[in-house]
Amino acid sequence: MVRVHKLILQNLPRVSNGKTHQSPTLSDKRFFPQLHPMKSSKLPKWILWLVALAFLWIAYPCARVAFFLISDPIPDEKPRVEETNFIDDASGMNQTRHSGILELPADFNQSVSLLRLTLAQALREGKKIIPFGARHSMGKQSLKENAIHVNLRELRAMRMEDRLLRVQAGARWSQVIEFLAPQGLAPEVMQSNADFSIGGTLSVNAHGWQPGRPPVSSTVEKIRILTADGILKTCSRTENQDLFRHAIGGYGMMGIILEAWIRPVRNEILRSSHEITTPSEFLNLWVKMKKEPVRLAFGRLSVAPNSFFERILLVSYVSTDEASRSSVGVKTGFATSLSRAIFRASLGSERGKNFRNLMEGVAGGEAGGTHPRANLLFEPVRIFANKDPDKIDLLLEIFIPQEKFSDFVPIAAHLLRNRSDELLNVTVREIARDTDSALPYAKEKVFGLVMLFTLDRTVNAEKKFGDLNRDLIECALDHGGTFYLPYRNHASSSQLNRAYPELDSFLAAKGSTDPQSVFASGFHDYLLAARKEPVGNP
């Protein structure tokens, strides 16, 4: 109350020298200007222009994503239709004339009998035979000029035998996952996509994104393979060991893998987490991450201009100790469509790549949250695949010893910076040492860098891509690394022999198992040419 009285007294008229002076009031602008706002004034035009430009800068990548969301939806699954006289692989650049496509029936015994007749015919007529599954390789591993091409896709029966999955070679991993998931099981090691065939996966000895695990061969107990003499042989680490070593990762050159016994694991429910780090700190963070019960993990190098190869998103999936018996299905809803739009909209756009980098850093990749293991492995290639007929998606993969990773990345960044428009994705996965196959790419614990490019479908673009690939391979070799063989055959003879010093002994085993080279491919021709050339040849 004292303050109120004082304020009242202060506002009463004062008398001095016979004159009355009015004390200032709240309405007097001379004394209380802060209580009387100034007249509104317009902002300078340059500020308005800056605000508008900032809005457009932010709106452009969003509008671009919206455009791709509408104009470039997830493609439908379409079976690959063979041409009458030609066949191709996933590169779309290896159209090859064939001498007939043998469609094997679903009945296993009938297929074996038919293959034996075909082998006899091929030997009589001097023809070659090459099996194929999903044909996701890119360097004629499943193609051969004027050869008989054997389609295994109908051989897809599977059943459980004790704790092993007995599966025929034509089955896709998607079919395997659909079979295993309701039983509370899932594959232990497989690629990040489920389109590939079992036979194809074993033939390239693919790796997965399961940390601390060797390639898929480590989960295979035994196989059955039809060799050039027409004999169906069972191979394992204790029976026909040498053939087992050369058939897995043998690219179909030792015979036709028809069946495999593979070890599955529990279909655990996994919870994702993510961190952002740098190449120099990536290994330390990876080692720290593995102290948890991590079942799946990958790194993703930034391809955004503002952080190109300078930051890595590390995504891991930790077991919740719970399991799922739910069925699986391909997710093509809005969230998946949006992920595809953000991904494809980054092609050829610096701001698109920066925007994608920002969104992935916030969300932790495309599959953040909690998911059963089987669901995470069920994604098909088509979700993120290119649909432009004038362009083609091509892959390459480099393997680097883990302790050399931080040294390799800056050099690779220098080589790739001028191709950053075409480079869409670089994932990093751990592969433990391969002790099973005769042509190992993981000779020690390595990080595999899988690089996805979308190129113009032209001879010139392919030539430039080949030059880049050789530069990256040379850099990998300088760091004690290797490269993956299922992709484009760009490596020079010298590079091939340096990366795979086991090549001579592998081809010698091929000669012993198949003296007339009845099982042959364009890739086999490439290996033979490399062996004949001097090792010092560039």
KEMAR-415948 format. One record per residue (C-alpha): residue in three letters; x, y, z. Coordinates in steps of 0.05 Angstrom, whole numbers, plus 5000, padded with zeros to 4 digits. Layout:
N
ALAXYZ/...
END
This chain:
538
MET500050005000/VAL505750485013/ARG507850464939/VAL500750604917/HIS500051204962/LYS506751464938/LEU504651394866/ILE498151764880/LEU501952324915/GLN506852374858/ASN501152484810/LEU497753044850/PRO498753764825/ARG504654134857/VAL504754874874/SER511255274866/ASN512056034867/GLY504556094860/LYS504355664797/THR501154994792/HIS505354444759/GLN502053804735/SER506053184751/PRO507152714692/THR501652204679/LEU501651524646/SER498551844585/ASP504152334577/LYS508452104517/ARG514152564537/PHE515552164600/PHE512951464584/PRO514551364510/GLN515450614521/LEU508050544535/HIS506250854467/PRO508650434408/MET511550774348/LYS507750794284/SER508850164243/SER514350204192/LYS515949754133/LEU521949274135/PRO527349424084/LYS526349054019/TRP533048704024/ILE530848364088/LEU524448124055/TRP528547853997/LEU533147484044/VAL527147164080/ALA524146964014/LEU530646663989/ALA531546284055/PHE524546004048/LEU525845783976/TRP532545473997/ILE528945044048/ALA522744924006/TYR526544683944/PRO528944003970/CYS522143894002/ALA518644053936/ARG523543593900/VAL522043023947/ALA514543143937/PHE515543123862/PHE519142453866/LEU514042193915/ILE508642303862/SER512542173798/ASP517141603819/PRO513341113863/ILE515940443886/PRO515839983825/ASP511639363825/GLU515038693828/LYS515638423758/PRO518737763737/ARG524537833690/VAL522437613621/GLU527837313577/GLU528537513505/THR528236983451/ASN535637003434/PHE538837443487/ILE539837463563/ASP542638003609/ASP544538103682/ALA543138653733/SER547939133699/GLY543439193639/MET549839263598/ASN551638533584/GLN546538313533/THR548937623511/ARG546537143457/HIS544736473487/SER544035773458/GLY537635623496/ILE534935703566/LEU533535063604/GLU527735153653/LEU528534633707/PRO522134333735/ALA520334373809/ASP521433623818/PHE528633533843/ASN529832843813/GLN527033043746/SER531533663746/VAL537733243760/SER536032763704/LEU534833343656/LEU541433653675/ARG545133013662/LEU542132973593/THR544033703580/LEU551133573604/ALA551832993555/GLN549033433499/ALA553734003515/LEU559833543515/ARG557733243448/GLU556533913416/GLY562234293448/LYS557434773484/LYS558035103552/ILE553135093610/ILE552035643661/PRO546735643717/PHE543136263740/GLY538336473795/ALA536237193805/ARG541937463762/HIS543738053808/SER551138003790/MET553838523741/GLY559938213706/LYS557437623665/GLN558137153724/SER551636823701/LEU552336953626/LYS556236623569/GLU555936753495/ASN552236183459/ALA551935763522/ILE546035363550/HIS543435773608/VAL540135383664/ASN534535723703/LEU533935443774/ARG528135873798/GLU523135283803/LEU527834903850/ARG525535263912/ALA523034723960/MET525234774033/ARG524134424099/MET527234394168/GLU531833804184/ASP533433804258/ARG535734524268/LEU538034644197/LEU534234924138/ARG534734464078/VAL533334914017/GLN534034843942/ALA538435323904/GLY533035683864/ALA529335943926/ARG529836683940/TRP531736934009/SER524837264012/GLN521736574006/VAL526436314060/ILE524536874107/GLU517136754095/PHE518236024112/LEU522436144174/ALA519036734207/PRO512636384231/GLN517235864264/GLY520836414303/LEU527036364260/ALA530936804211/PRO537336754168/GLU543736854207/VAL547737164150/MET545037444085/GLN545438074042/SER541538694059/ASN536338524005/ALA532137893999/ASP531537833923/PHE537637393913/SER537436643903/ILE540536153952/GLY544935863897/GLY547236553874/THR548836773945/LEU553136153957/SER556436223889/VAL559036923906/ASN559736763981/ALA556037403998/HIS556737744065/GLY551438094106/TRP550838664156/GLN551538214217/PRO557438494256/GLY563138014273/ARG560737484225/PRO564437184165/PRO560937114098/VAL554836664088/SER559236044079/SER560136044155/THR552735864163/VAL552735304111/GLU553534594138/LYS553534234071/ILE551434293999/ARG549633823941/ILE552733993875/LEU552333683805/THR559333663775/ALA561433603702/ASP561732843705/GLY554232823721/ILE555232603793/LEU551132923848/LYS556033023906/THR554933203978/CYS560333694003/SER561933964072/ARG567834134115/THR568933394127/GLU566533084061/ASN569233283993/GLN572433874030/ASP576334143971/LEU570134173927/PHE566334513983/ARG571735053988/HIS571735183913/ALA564235143900/ILE562335653953/GLY564836303924/GLY566435933860/TYR561636313814/GLY558535683785/MET565135443755/MET565634793795/GLY558634553780/ILE551334713796/ILE549634783869/LEU542734483876/GLU541534443951/ALA544334714016/TRP543534604091/ILE543835274126/ARG543735454199/PRO538335964219/VAL537836354284/ARG532336604330/ASN527937154300/GLU529537654355/ILE525938314361/LEU531238854353/ARG531439574374/SER535240084334/SER539840644356/HIS544341114318/GLU550241584327/ILE553942054282/THR561542014281/THR567642144237/PRO571941654198/SER577641734248/GLU573041544306/PHE568841024270/LEU572940404290/ASN573040594364/LEU565540714364/TRP564340064326/VAL568439664378/LYS564640014434/MET557939864400/LYS559539114396/LYS559839064472/GLU552239074469/PRO548238484441/VAL548238794372/ARG545438334318/LEU545438794257/ALA549539424243/PHE552039864187/GLY555340534176/ARG553341034122/LEU558441524097/SER555642204081/VAL555442364006/ALA552643064020/PRO557043633995/ASN557243974063/SER560143354097/PHE562542914040/PHE566042294070/GLU567142694134/ARG561542414176/ILE558641714185/LEU551841514210/LEU552640884252/VAL546140484259/SER545639864303/TYR540139384323/VAL540539094393/SER536738484418/THR530838604464/ASP531137864486/GLU524237764455/ALA522737364393/SER517337404339/ARG513336884302/SER509637384260/SER509337324184/VAL513037824141/GLY511138254082/VAL514138804039/LYS512539494067/THR510339974012/GLY506440474054/PHE507541224058/ALA513641194104/THR517240724055/SER515041133995/LEU517641764029/SER524341424044/ARG524941233970/ALA523141943948/ILE528342263993/PHE533541763968/ARG532141823893/ALA531142583898/SER538342653921/LEU541042413853/GLY544542993819/SER542443493872/GLU547143783924/ARG541444063965/GLY537743403957/LYS543743033986/ASN544443534043/PHE537043464058/ARG537442704057/ASN543542724102/LEU539743154151/MET533642704152/GLU537642074161/GLY541442384218/VAL534842534253/ALA531241884238/GLY537241414241/GLY536441114171/GLU530340814138/ALA528640294190/GLY529040624257/GLY524940354315/THR523539644337/HIS523039074287/PRO523738314283/ARG530238094251/ALA526437764193/ASN522838414176/LEU529438794172/LEU532238274123/PHE526038244079/GLU527038884039/PRO527238793962/VAL531939173916/ARG526139513881/ILE524539953941/PHE530240423923/ALA531940203852/ASN532540663792/LYS526740653742/ASP529541133690/PRO530840713626/ASP536441193607/LYS540241063671/ILE542940453707/ASP544740293780/LEU551640003787/LEU555339753849/LEU562439673870/GLU565239443936/ILE572039543969/PHE574539154030/ILE579339504076/PRO582839234139/GLN579439564197/GLU585639914223/LYS586740234154/PHE579640494147/SER580941204172/ASP586941264125/PHE583141004064/VAL576841444070/PRO580042134057/ILE583741863995/ALA577341543969/ALA573742203981/HIS578742563937/LEU577742053881/LEU570142083887/ARG568842813897/ASN568342963823/ARG563342383815/SER559042583875/ASP552942733831/GLU552642003810/LEU554541713878/LEU548141573916/ASN550141153975/VAL556140864013/THR554740354067/VAL560040054113/ARG559439344139/GLU563938904180/ILE566138214155/ALA570237734196/ARG575737314164/ASP573336794114/THR576536114127/ASP571835714083/SER572535924010/ALA578435853962/LEU577836573936/PRO576936974001/TYR575737723997/ALA575937784073/LYS582937534089/GLU582437864157/LYS577238274194/VAL575138824145/PHE570239374132/GLY566639304065/LEU564739964031/VAL558939843984/MET558140423935/LEU551840533893/PHE552240963831/THR546741163783/LEU549841283714/ASP547641463645/ARG546740833604/THR552341003555/VAL559040723535/ASN562541363557/ALA559441353626/GLU561540623634/LYS568640783613/LYS569241343664/PHE566240893717/GLY571440363700/ASP577140863708/LEU574341073776/ASN573540353797/ARG580840193780/ASP583140803819/LEU579240573880/ILE581739863874/GLU588940113869/CYS587840523932/ALA584939923967/LEU590839483948/ASP595640013974/HIS592039954041/GLY592239194043/GLY585039124019/THR581338753964/PHE575038843922/TYR568738443908/LEU568338023845/PRO560837983829/TYR560638693800/ARG563639003737/ASN570038683711/HIS574039333713/ALA580139103752/SER586539043712/SER590038363708/SER595338623757/GLN590038863806/LEU586238203801/ASN592437783815/ARG594738233872/ALA587838223906/TYR586937473895/PRO593737123895/GLU589736473903/LEU587136543831/ASP592236063799/SER590635503848/PHE583235633841/LEU583435573765/ALA587734953772/ALA582334643816/LYS577234843763/GLY581334463711/SER581533843754/THR574033853770/ASP571734053701/PRO577333873650/GLN573234093589/SER570734723622/VAL563534543607/PHE561435023663/ALA563635693637/SER561636433638/GLY563937103613/PHE566937203683/HIS570936553675/ASP573736833610/TYR575737463647/LEU579537063700/LEU583036643647/ALA585237273610/ALA587937573674/ARG592036953689/LYS595136943620/GLU597337673622/PRO603737883659/VAL602338063731/GLY605738743721/ASN600838923666/PRO596739533686/
END
